[in-house]
Amino acid sequence: MQQAADTVTYVGEWHSHPEGFAPLPSSSDVKQHFYVRDSLSQEGQPALMMIVSADSLGLYIGGLGKIVTFSEL
């Protein structure tokens, strides 16, 4: 972290879903997100999970989520 002057930290996970599938978290995604959330909360940091699909993305922070279509961006 010395190169980033200790300003860059791990914030979470991202991945994509195949065409035809919404960017909703699977049960495995939910478990991973809560694991990351619990780990980062000990450092006072939020956890982020982003899932990208063909026409939208899902953003999940601390267990809350929102799906945004690319046309909204």
PDB file with one MODEL, atoms N, CA, C and O in Angstrom:
MODEL        1
ATOM      1  N   MET A   1       0.794  -1.194   0.000  1.00  0.00           N
ATOM      2  CA  MET A   1       0.000   0.000   0.000  1.00  0.00           C
ATOM      3  C   MET A   1       0.845   1.271   0.000  1.00  0.00           C
ATOM      4  O   MET A   1       0.301   2.369  -0.120  1.00  0.00           O
ATOM      5  N   GLN A   2       2.107   1.147   0.127  1.00  0.00           N
ATOM      6  CA  GLN A   2       2.953   2.336   0.146  1.00  0.00           C
ATOM      7  C   GLN A   2       2.825   3.151  -1.140  1.00  0.00           C
ATOM      8  O   GLN A   2       2.895   4.380  -1.107  1.00  0.00           O
ATOM      9  N   GLN A   3       2.637   2.465  -2.278  1.00  0.00           N
ATOM     10  CA  GLN A   3       2.502   3.171  -3.550  1.00  0.00           C
ATOM     11  C   GLN A   3       1.264   4.057  -3.585  1.00  0.00           C
ATOM     12  O   GLN A   3       1.252   5.073  -4.279  1.00  0.00           O
ATOM     13  N   ALA A   4       0.243   3.694  -2.860  1.00  0.00           N
ATOM     14  CA  ALA A   4      -1.006   4.461  -2.851  1.00  0.00           C
ATOM     15  C   ALA A   4      -1.120   5.325  -1.600  1.00  0.00           C
ATOM     16  O   ALA A   4      -2.199   5.831  -1.289  1.00  0.00           O
ATOM     17  N   ALA A   5      -0.032   5.493  -0.894  1.00  0.00           N
ATOM     18  CA  ALA A   5       0.000   6.295   0.331  1.00  0.00           C
ATOM     19  C   ALA A   5      -1.062   5.821   1.327  1.00  0.00           C
ATOM     20  O   ALA A   5      -1.654   6.624   2.048  1.00  0.00           O
ATOM     21  N   ASP A   6      -1.290   4.517   1.354  1.00  0.00           N
ATOM     22  CA  ASP A   6      -2.266   3.897   2.263  1.00  0.00           C
ATOM     23  C   ASP A   6      -3.684   4.436   2.086  1.00  0.00           C
ATOM     24  O   ASP A   6      -4.465   4.436   3.038  1.00  0.00           O
ATOM     25  N   THR A   7      -4.030   4.894   0.880  1.00  0.00           N
ATOM     26  CA  THR A   7      -5.376   5.423   0.633  1.00  0.00           C
ATOM     27  C   THR A   7      -6.267   4.437  -0.108  1.00  0.00           C
ATOM     28  O   THR A   7      -7.468   4.676  -0.235  1.00  0.00           O
ATOM     29  N   VAL A   8      -5.714   3.340  -0.597  1.00  0.00           N
ATOM     30  CA  VAL A   8      -6.491   2.352  -1.331  1.00  0.00           C
ATOM     31  C   VAL A   8      -6.671   1.129  -0.440  1.00  0.00           C
ATOM     32  O   VAL A   8      -5.707   0.609   0.122  1.00  0.00           O
ATOM     33  N   THR A   9      -7.924   0.675  -0.318  1.00  0.00           N
ATOM     34  CA  THR A   9      -8.204  -0.514   0.475  1.00  0.00           C
ATOM     35  C   THR A   9      -9.140  -1.423  -0.300  1.00  0.00           C
ATOM     36  O   THR A   9      -9.782  -1.007  -1.265  1.00  0.00           O
ATOM     37  N   TYR A  10      -9.204  -2.642   0.130  1.00  0.00           N
ATOM     38  CA  TYR A  10     -10.136  -3.620  -0.426  1.00  0.00           C
ATOM     39  C   TYR A  10     -11.542  -3.207  -0.025  1.00  0.00           C
ATOM     40  O   TYR A  10     -11.785  -2.915   1.146  1.00  0.00           O
ATOM     41  N   VAL A  11     -12.482  -3.178  -0.980  1.00  0.00           N
ATOM     42  CA  VAL A  11     -13.855  -2.788  -0.662  1.00  0.00           C
ATOM     43  C   VAL A  11     -14.871  -3.878  -0.952  1.00  0.00           C
ATOM     44  O   VAL A  11     -16.001  -3.787  -0.474  1.00  0.00           O
ATOM     45  N   GLY A  12     -14.517  -4.901  -1.712  1.00  0.00           N
ATOM     46  CA  GLY A  12     -15.487  -5.952  -1.963  1.00  0.00           C
ATOM     47  C   GLY A  12     -15.227  -6.746  -3.214  1.00  0.00           C
ATOM     48  O   GLY A  12     -14.094  -6.860  -3.679  1.00  0.00           O
ATOM     49  N   GLU A  13     -16.298  -7.293  -3.750  1.00  0.00           N
ATOM     50  CA  GLU A  13     -16.236  -8.231  -4.865  1.00  0.00           C
ATOM     51  C   GLU A  13     -17.077  -7.748  -6.032  1.00  0.00           C
ATOM     52  O   GLU A  13     -18.033  -6.994  -5.850  1.00  0.00           O
ATOM     53  N   TRP A  14     -16.715  -8.187  -7.235  1.00  0.00           N
ATOM     54  CA  TRP A  14     -17.555  -7.941  -8.406  1.00  0.00           C
ATOM     55  C   TRP A  14     -17.455  -9.148  -9.315  1.00  0.00           C
ATOM     56  O   TRP A  14     -16.461  -9.874  -9.303  1.00  0.00           O
ATOM     57  N   HIS A  15     -18.495  -9.352 -10.099  1.00  0.00           N
ATOM     58  CA  HIS A  15     -18.491 -10.387 -11.122  1.00  0.00           C
ATOM     59  C   HIS A  15     -19.634 -10.109 -12.085  1.00  0.00           C
ATOM     60  O   HIS A  15     -20.441  -9.207 -11.861  1.00  0.00           O
ATOM     61  N   SER A  16     -19.694 -10.880 -13.143  1.00  0.00           N
ATOM     62  CA  SER A  16     -20.761 -10.683 -14.133  1.00  0.00           C
ATOM     63  C   SER A  16     -21.669 -11.911 -14.165  1.00  0.00           C
ATOM     64  O   SER A  16     -21.280 -13.007 -13.760  1.00  0.00           O
ATOM     65  N   HIS A  17     -22.880 -11.699 -14.654  1.00  0.00           N
ATOM     66  CA  HIS A  17     -23.828 -12.787 -14.889  1.00  0.00           C
ATOM     67  C   HIS A  17     -24.033 -12.910 -16.392  1.00  0.00           C
ATOM     68  O   HIS A  17     -23.940 -11.912 -17.107  1.00  0.00           O
ATOM     69  N   PRO A  18     -24.307 -14.098 -16.879  1.00  0.00           N
ATOM     70  CA  PRO A  18     -24.487 -14.299 -18.319  1.00  0.00           C
ATOM     71  C   PRO A  18     -25.732 -13.576 -18.842  1.00  0.00           C
ATOM     72  O   PRO A  18     -26.641 -13.246 -18.080  1.00  0.00           O
ATOM     73  N   GLU A  19     -25.753 -13.343 -20.123  1.00  0.00           N
ATOM     74  CA  GLU A  19     -26.887 -12.678 -20.765  1.00  0.00           C
ATOM     75  C   GLU A  19     -28.176 -13.427 -20.438  1.00  0.00           C
ATOM     76  O   GLU A  19     -28.210 -14.657 -20.428  1.00  0.00           O
ATOM     77  N   GLY A  20     -29.223 -12.672 -20.175  1.00  0.00           N
ATOM     78  CA  GLY A  20     -30.508 -13.269 -19.829  1.00  0.00           C
ATOM     79  C   GLY A  20     -30.741 -13.404 -18.335  1.00  0.00           C
ATOM     80  O   GLY A  20     -31.836 -13.776 -17.913  1.00  0.00           O
ATOM     81  N   PHE A  21     -29.733 -13.109 -17.529  1.00  0.00           N
ATOM     82  CA  PHE A  21     -29.852 -13.206 -16.082  1.00  0.00           C
ATOM     83  C   PHE A  21     -29.703 -11.829 -15.460  1.00  0.00           C
ATOM     84  O   PHE A  21     -28.833 -11.050 -15.849  1.00  0.00           O
ATOM     85  N   ALA A  22     -30.551 -11.539 -14.501  1.00  0.00           N
ATOM     86  CA  ALA A  22     -30.499 -10.261 -13.789  1.00  0.00           C
ATOM     87  C   ALA A  22     -29.284 -10.222 -12.859  1.00  0.00           C
ATOM     88  O   ALA A  22     -28.754 -11.268 -12.484  1.00  0.00           O
ATOM     89  N   PRO A  23     -28.851  -9.035 -12.494  1.00  0.00           N
ATOM     90  CA  PRO A  23     -27.711  -8.920 -11.585  1.00  0.00           C
ATOM     91  C   PRO A  23     -28.127  -9.063 -10.122  1.00  0.00           C
ATOM     92  O   PRO A  23     -27.792  -8.229  -9.281  1.00  0.00           O
ATOM     93  N   LEU A  24     -28.858 -10.130  -9.840  1.00  0.00           N
ATOM     94  CA  LEU A  24     -29.289 -10.421  -8.472  1.00  0.00           C
ATOM     95  C   LEU A  24     -28.304 -11.389  -7.837  1.00  0.00           C
ATOM     96  O   LEU A  24     -27.809 -12.294  -8.509  1.00  0.00           O
ATOM     97  N   PRO A  25     -28.012 -11.212  -6.553  1.00  0.00           N
ATOM     98  CA  PRO A  25     -27.051 -12.105  -5.911  1.00  0.00           C
ATOM     99  C   PRO A  25     -27.625 -13.500  -5.673  1.00  0.00           C
ATOM    100  O   PRO A  25     -28.778 -13.658  -5.271  1.00  0.00           O
ATOM    101  N   SER A  26     -26.800 -14.495  -5.930  1.00  0.00           N
ATOM    102  CA  SER A  26     -27.160 -15.877  -5.606  1.00  0.00           C
ATOM    103  C   SER A  26     -26.971 -16.086  -4.106  1.00  0.00           C
ATOM    104  O   SER A  26     -26.482 -15.193  -3.414  1.00  0.00           O
ATOM    105  N   SER A  27     -27.350 -17.246  -3.604  1.00  0.00           N
ATOM    106  CA  SER A  27     -27.138 -17.522  -2.175  1.00  0.00           C
ATOM    107  C   SER A  27     -25.646 -17.505  -1.836  1.00  0.00           C
ATOM    108  O   SER A  27     -25.263 -17.081  -0.746  1.00  0.00           O
ATOM    109  N   SER A  28     -24.808 -17.962  -2.761  1.00  0.00           N
ATOM    110  CA  SER A  28     -23.350 -17.904  -2.546  1.00  0.00           C
ATOM    111  C   SER A  28     -22.861 -16.466  -2.513  1.00  0.00           C
ATOM    112  O   SER A  28     -21.998 -16.115  -1.709  1.00  0.00           O
ATOM    113  N   ASP A  29     -23.419 -15.627  -3.397  1.00  0.00           N
ATOM    114  CA  ASP A  29     -23.054 -14.205  -3.415  1.00  0.00           C
ATOM    115  C   ASP A  29     -23.414 -13.543  -2.089  1.00  0.00           C
ATOM    116  O   ASP A  29     -22.628 -12.771  -1.539  1.00  0.00           O
ATOM    117  N   VAL A  30     -24.607 -13.850  -1.580  1.00  0.00           N
ATOM    118  CA  VAL A  30     -25.058 -13.256  -0.315  1.00  0.00           C
ATOM    119  C   VAL A  30     -24.128 -13.663   0.822  1.00  0.00           C
ATOM    120  O   VAL A  30     -23.746 -12.821   1.635  1.00  0.00           O
ATOM    121  N   LYS A  31     -23.761 -14.930   0.889  1.00  0.00           N
ATOM    122  CA  LYS A  31     -22.846 -15.396   1.935  1.00  0.00           C
ATOM    123  C   LYS A  31     -21.505 -14.684   1.832  1.00  0.00           C
ATOM    124  O   LYS A  31     -20.952 -14.252   2.843  1.00  0.00           O
ATOM    125  N   GLN A  32     -20.979 -14.556   0.617  1.00  0.00           N
ATOM    126  CA  GLN A  32     -19.696 -13.881   0.416  1.00  0.00           C
ATOM    127  C   GLN A  32     -19.784 -12.420   0.819  1.00  0.00           C
ATOM    128  O   GLN A  32     -18.889 -11.895   1.480  1.00  0.00           O
ATOM    129  N   HIS A  33     -20.875 -11.760   0.414  1.00  0.00           N
ATOM    130  CA  HIS A  33     -21.027 -10.344   0.736  1.00  0.00           C
ATOM    131  C   HIS A  33     -21.098 -10.119   2.246  1.00  0.00           C
ATOM    132  O   HIS A  33     -20.464  -9.201   2.766  1.00  0.00           O
ATOM    133  N   PHE A  34     -21.864 -10.950   2.949  1.00  0.00           N
ATOM    134  CA  PHE A  34     -21.960 -10.784   4.394  1.00  0.00           C
ATOM    135  C   PHE A  34     -20.635 -11.093   5.079  1.00  0.00           C
ATOM    136  O   PHE A  34     -20.302 -10.461   6.081  1.00  0.00           O
ATOM    137  N   TYR A  35     -19.871 -12.052   4.559  1.00  0.00           N
ATOM    138  CA  TYR A  35     -18.539 -12.335   5.102  1.00  0.00           C
ATOM    139  C   TYR A  35     -17.637 -11.109   4.945  1.00  0.00           C
ATOM    140  O   TYR A  35     -16.962 -10.700   5.890  1.00  0.00           O
ATOM    141  N   VAL A  36     -17.633 -10.530   3.746  1.00  0.00           N
ATOM    142  CA  VAL A  36     -16.809  -9.343   3.491  1.00  0.00           C
ATOM    143  C   VAL A  36     -17.304  -8.180   4.351  1.00  0.00           C
ATOM    144  O   VAL A  36     -16.503  -7.457   4.943  1.00  0.00           O
ATOM    145  N   ARG A  37     -18.638  -8.001   4.418  1.00  0.00           N
ATOM    146  CA  ARG A  37     -19.213  -6.927   5.235  1.00  0.00           C
ATOM    147  C   ARG A  37     -18.778  -7.048   6.688  1.00  0.00           C
ATOM    148  O   ARG A  37     -18.355  -6.066   7.299  1.00  0.00           O
ATOM    149  N   ASP A  38     -18.880  -8.249   7.240  1.00  0.00           N
ATOM    150  CA  ASP A  38     -18.514  -8.449   8.638  1.00  0.00           C
ATOM    151  C   ASP A  38     -17.023  -8.212   8.855  1.00  0.00           C
ATOM    152  O   ASP A  38     -16.630  -7.648   9.876  1.00  0.00           O
ATOM    153  N   SER A  39     -16.197  -8.633   7.916  1.00  0.00           N
ATOM    154  CA  SER A  39     -14.748  -8.437   8.037  1.00  0.00           C
ATOM    155  C   SER A  39     -14.385  -6.957   7.964  1.00  0.00           C
ATOM    156  O   SER A  39     -13.613  -6.460   8.785  1.00  0.00           O
ATOM    157  N   LEU A  40     -14.944  -6.254   6.977  1.00  0.00           N
ATOM    158  CA  LEU A  40     -14.596  -4.843   6.798  1.00  0.00           C
ATOM    159  C   LEU A  40     -15.199  -3.952   7.882  1.00  0.00           C
ATOM    160  O   LEU A  40     -14.633  -2.909   8.208  1.00  0.00           O
ATOM    161  N   SER A  41     -16.330  -4.347   8.436  1.00  0.00           N
ATOM    162  CA  SER A  41     -16.956  -3.515   9.471  1.00  0.00           C
ATOM    163  C   SER A  41     -16.069  -3.419  10.712  1.00  0.00           C
ATOM    164  O   SER A  41     -16.148  -2.440  11.453  1.00  0.00           O
ATOM    165  N   GLN A  42     -15.233  -4.421  10.942  1.00  0.00           N
ATOM    166  CA  GLN A  42     -14.295  -4.373  12.068  1.00  0.00           C
ATOM    167  C   GLN A  42     -13.281  -3.258  11.897  1.00  0.00           C
ATOM    168  O   GLN A  42     -12.707  -2.780  12.875  1.00  0.00           O
ATOM    169  N   GLU A  43     -13.058  -2.838  10.643  1.00  0.00           N
ATOM    170  CA  GLU A  43     -12.142  -1.741  10.341  1.00  0.00           C
ATOM    171  C   GLU A  43     -12.894  -0.436  10.088  1.00  0.00           C
ATOM    172  O   GLU A  43     -12.290   0.571   9.721  1.00  0.00           O
ATOM    173  N   GLY A  44     -14.220  -0.455  10.287  1.00  0.00           N
ATOM    174  CA  GLY A  44     -15.016   0.736  10.050  1.00  0.00           C
ATOM    175  C   GLY A  44     -15.234   1.051   8.578  1.00  0.00           C
ATOM    176  O   GLY A  44     -15.511   2.196   8.221  1.00  0.00           O
ATOM    177  N   GLN A  45     -15.107   0.031   7.713  1.00  0.00           N
ATOM    178  CA  GLN A  45     -15.246   0.214   6.275  1.00  0.00           C
ATOM    179  C   GLN A  45     -16.517  -0.462   5.775  1.00  0.00           C
ATOM    180  O   GLN A  45     -16.920  -1.494   6.312  1.00  0.00           O
ATOM    181  N   PRO A  46     -17.159   0.112   4.741  1.00  0.00           N
ATOM    182  CA  PRO A  46     -18.323  -0.555   4.140  1.00  0.00           C
ATOM    183  C   PRO A  46     -17.873  -1.644   3.170  1.00  0.00           C
ATOM    184  O   PRO A  46     -16.729  -1.644   2.714  1.00  0.00           O
ATOM    185  N   ALA A  47     -18.764  -2.555   2.862  1.00  0.00           N
ATOM    186  CA  ALA A  47     -18.490  -3.607   1.885  1.00  0.00           C
ATOM    187  C   ALA A  47     -19.343  -3.369   0.648  1.00  0.00           C
ATOM    188  O   ALA A  47     -20.502  -2.968   0.751  1.00  0.00           O
ATOM    189  N   LEU A  48     -18.773  -3.613  -0.504  1.00  0.00           N
ATOM    190  CA  LEU A  48     -19.469  -3.413  -1.774  1.00  0.00           C
ATOM    191  C   LEU A  48     -19.419  -4.688  -2.592  1.00  0.00           C
ATOM    192  O   LEU A  48     -18.377  -5.336  -2.682  1.00  0.00           O
ATOM    193  N   MET A  49     -20.541  -5.045  -3.185  1.00  0.00           N
ATOM    194  CA  MET A  49     -20.563  -6.114  -4.184  1.00  0.00           C
ATOM    195  C   MET A  49     -21.254  -5.543  -5.413  1.00  0.00           C
ATOM    196  O   MET A  49     -22.312  -4.924  -5.311  1.00  0.00           O
ATOM    197  N   MET A  50     -20.654  -5.754  -6.562  1.00  0.00           N
ATOM    198  CA  MET A  50     -21.239  -5.301  -7.816  1.00  0.00           C
ATOM    199  C   MET A  50     -21.387  -6.504  -8.730  1.00  0.00           C
ATOM    200  O   MET A  50     -20.444  -7.273  -8.916  1.00  0.00           O
ATOM    201  N   ILE A  51     -22.574  -6.663  -9.298  1.00  0.00           N
ATOM    202  CA  ILE A  51     -22.843  -7.729 -10.261  1.00  0.00           C
ATOM    203  C   ILE A  51     -23.282  -7.060 -11.553  1.00  0.00           C
ATOM    204  O   ILE A  51     -24.220  -6.263 -11.560  1.00  0.00           O
ATOM    205  N   VAL A  52     -22.605  -7.385 -12.641  1.00  0.00           N
ATOM    206  CA  VAL A  52     -22.885  -6.779 -13.934  1.00  0.00           C
ATOM    207  C   VAL A  52     -23.594  -7.789 -14.819  1.00  0.00           C
ATOM    208  O   VAL A  52     -23.174  -8.942 -14.912  1.00  0.00           O
ATOM    209  N   SER A  53     -24.675  -7.355 -15.475  1.00  0.00           N
ATOM    210  CA  SER A  53     -25.354  -8.201 -16.462  1.00  0.00           C
ATOM    211  C   SER A  53     -25.299  -7.486 -17.805  1.00  0.00           C
ATOM    212  O   SER A  53     -24.650  -6.447 -17.925  1.00  0.00           O
ATOM    213  N   ALA A  54     -25.961  -8.020 -18.801  1.00  0.00           N
ATOM    214  CA  ALA A  54     -25.878  -7.462 -20.150  1.00  0.00           C
ATOM    215  C   ALA A  54     -26.400  -6.033 -20.231  1.00  0.00           C
ATOM    216  O   ALA A  54     -25.869  -5.229 -20.998  1.00  0.00           O
ATOM    217  N   ASP A  55     -27.441  -5.697 -19.448  1.00  0.00           N
ATOM    218  CA  ASP A  55     -28.034  -4.364 -19.578  1.00  0.00           C
ATOM    219  C   ASP A  55     -28.176  -3.600 -18.268  1.00  0.00           C
ATOM    220  O   ASP A  55     -28.766  -2.520 -18.242  1.00  0.00           O
ATOM    221  N   SER A  56     -27.641  -4.151 -17.176  1.00  0.00           N
ATOM    222  CA  SER A  56     -27.767  -3.468 -15.892  1.00  0.00           C
ATOM    223  C   SER A  56     -26.685  -3.937 -14.932  1.00  0.00           C
ATOM    224  O   SER A  56     -25.934  -4.869 -15.217  1.00  0.00           O
ATOM    225  N   LEU A  57     -26.627  -3.267 -13.793  1.00  0.00           N
ATOM    226  CA  LEU A  57     -25.703  -3.704 -12.765  1.00  0.00           C
ATOM    227  C   LEU A  57     -26.400  -3.628 -11.426  1.00  0.00           C
ATOM    228  O   LEU A  57     -27.285  -2.800 -11.208  1.00  0.00           O
ATOM    229  N   GLY A  58     -25.985  -4.500 -10.542  1.00  0.00           N
ATOM    230  CA  GLY A  58     -26.514  -4.521  -9.183  1.00  0.00           C
ATOM    231  C   GLY A  58     -25.429  -4.051  -8.244  1.00  0.00           C
ATOM    232  O   GLY A  58     -24.300  -4.540  -8.289  1.00  0.00           O
ATOM    233  N   LEU A  59     -25.769  -3.106  -7.397  1.00  0.00           N
ATOM    234  CA  LEU A  59     -24.840  -2.595  -6.389  1.00  0.00           C
ATOM    235  C   LEU A  59     -25.394  -2.956  -5.020  1.00  0.00           C
ATOM    236  O   LEU A  59     -26.548  -2.659  -4.711  1.00  0.00           O
ATOM    237  N   TYR A  60     -24.578  -3.591  -4.212  1.00  0.00           N
ATOM    238  CA  TYR A  60     -24.997  -4.061  -2.903  1.00  0.00           C
ATOM    239  C   TYR A  60     -23.986  -3.569  -1.882  1.00  0.00           C
ATOM    240  O   TYR A  60     -22.806  -3.915  -1.943  1.00  0.00           O
ATOM    241  N   ILE A  61     -24.462  -2.755  -0.939  1.00  0.00           N
ATOM    242  CA  ILE A  61     -23.590  -2.180   0.082  1.00  0.00           C
ATOM    243  C   ILE A  61     -24.177  -2.520   1.442  1.00  0.00           C
ATOM    244  O   ILE A  61     -25.299  -2.131   1.765  1.00  0.00           O
ATOM    245  N   GLY A  62     -23.399  -3.254   2.236  1.00  0.00           N
ATOM    246  CA  GLY A  62     -23.831  -3.577   3.586  1.00  0.00           C
ATOM    247  C   GLY A  62     -25.131  -4.342   3.668  1.00  0.00           C
ATOM    248  O   GLY A  62     -25.845  -4.222   4.663  1.00  0.00           O
ATOM    249  N   GLY A  63     -25.462  -5.121   2.661  1.00  0.00           N
ATOM    250  CA  GLY A  63     -26.677  -5.906   2.679  1.00  0.00           C
ATOM    251  C   GLY A  63     -27.849  -5.267   1.967  1.00  0.00           C
ATOM    252  O   GLY A  63     -28.862  -5.925   1.733  1.00  0.00           O
ATOM    253  N   LEU A  64     -27.731  -3.986   1.615  1.00  0.00           N
ATOM    254  CA  LEU A  64     -28.783  -3.303   0.865  1.00  0.00           C
ATOM    255  C   LEU A  64     -28.397  -3.299  -0.602  1.00  0.00           C
ATOM    256  O   LEU A  64     -27.210  -3.293  -0.931  1.00  0.00           O
ATOM    257  N   GLY A  65     -29.384  -3.302  -1.486  1.00  0.00           N
ATOM    258  CA  GLY A  65     -29.047  -3.376  -2.906  1.00  0.00           C
ATOM    259  C   GLY A  65     -29.913  -2.510  -3.776  1.00  0.00           C
ATOM    260  O   GLY A  65     -31.015  -2.110  -3.399  1.00  0.00           O
ATOM    261  N   LYS A  66     -29.389  -2.226  -4.955  1.00  0.00           N
ATOM    262  CA  LYS A  66     -30.116  -1.477  -5.973  1.00  0.00           C
ATOM    263  C   LYS A  66     -29.635  -1.956  -7.330  1.00  0.00           C
ATOM    264  O   LYS A  66     -28.437  -2.127  -7.557  1.00  0.00           O
ATOM    265  N   ILE A  67     -30.585  -2.169  -8.227  1.00  0.00           N
ATOM    266  CA  ILE A  67     -30.248  -2.517  -9.602  1.00  0.00           C
ATOM    267  C   ILE A  67     -30.431  -1.268 -10.448  1.00  0.00           C
ATOM    268  O   ILE A  67     -31.464  -0.602 -10.380  1.00  0.00           O
ATOM    269  N   VAL A  68     -29.425  -0.961 -11.238  1.00  0.00           N
ATOM    270  CA  VAL A  68     -29.435   0.213 -12.095  1.00  0.00           C
ATOM    271  C   VAL A  68     -29.259  -0.243 -13.538  1.00  0.00           C
ATOM    272  O   VAL A  68     -28.329  -0.990 -13.840  1.00  0.00           O
ATOM    273  N   THR A  69     -30.144   0.200 -14.435  1.00  0.00           N
ATOM    274  CA  THR A  69     -29.960  -0.134 -15.841  1.00  0.00           C
ATOM    275  C   THR A  69     -28.937   0.819 -16.435  1.00  0.00           C
ATOM    276  O   THR A  69     -28.762   1.937 -15.950  1.00  0.00           O
ATOM    277  N   PHE A  70     -28.269   0.377 -17.475  1.00  0.00           N
ATOM    278  CA  PHE A  70     -27.241   1.204 -18.097  1.00  0.00           C
ATOM    279  C   PHE A  70     -27.836   2.475 -18.678  1.00  0.00           C
ATOM    280  O   PHE A  70     -27.137   3.483 -18.775  1.00  0.00           O
ATOM    281  N   SER A  71     -29.096   2.458 -19.065  1.00  0.00           N
ATOM    282  CA  SER A  71     -29.726   3.666 -19.602  1.00  0.00           C
ATOM    283  C   SER A  71     -29.892   4.731 -18.517  1.00  0.00           C
ATOM    284  O   SER A  71     -30.008   5.914 -18.837  1.00  0.00           O
ATOM    285  N   GLU A  72     -29.906   4.335 -17.240  1.00  0.00           N
ATOM    286  CA  GLU A  72     -30.013   5.288 -16.133  1.00  0.00           C
ATOM    287  C   GLU A  72     -28.679   5.945 -15.825  1.00  0.00           C
ATOM    288  O   GLU A  72     -28.645   6.982 -15.163  1.00  0.00           O
ATOM    289  N   LEU A  73     -27.595   5.372 -16.284  1.00  0.00           N
ATOM    290  CA  LEU A  73     -26.269   5.888 -15.933  1.00  0.00           C
ATOM    291  C   LEU A  73     -25.885   7.092 -16.724  1.00  0.00           C
ATOM    292  O   LEU A  73     -24.795   7.632 -16.535  1.00  0.00           O
TER     293      LEU A  73
ENDMDL
END
